[in-house]
Amino acid sequence: MDQNTLIGIAVQAMIITAKLAAPMVLTALVIGFAVSLLQSVTQIQEVTLSFIPKAIGVAIALLVCGSWMISEMVTYTELLFKQIPSLLNG
């Protein structure tokens, strides 16, 4: 296995990781921004107020995007398994 192949696999892994994490991260970002905006408008400074909406939002994002995430991960894993013979032969 040469250096370029290893870098290609690492780049693919980082891309799939970013794609799989994006729905939860963006959901938490949007909900956190909305709660922070609401807190600044109403001047309610409770730190724990944003935790429950974020947790519920991320859970809903997992329910909505879960099957897509699993299919992406299975596709990537199958691609890696198909590359094993060529990686071992060099």
Secondary structure, DSSP 8 states (H G I E B T S, - for coil): --HHHHHHHHHHHHHHHHHHHHHHHHHHHHHHHHHHHHHHHHT---GGGGHHHHHHHHHHHHHHHHHHHHHHHHHHHHHHHHHHHHHHH-
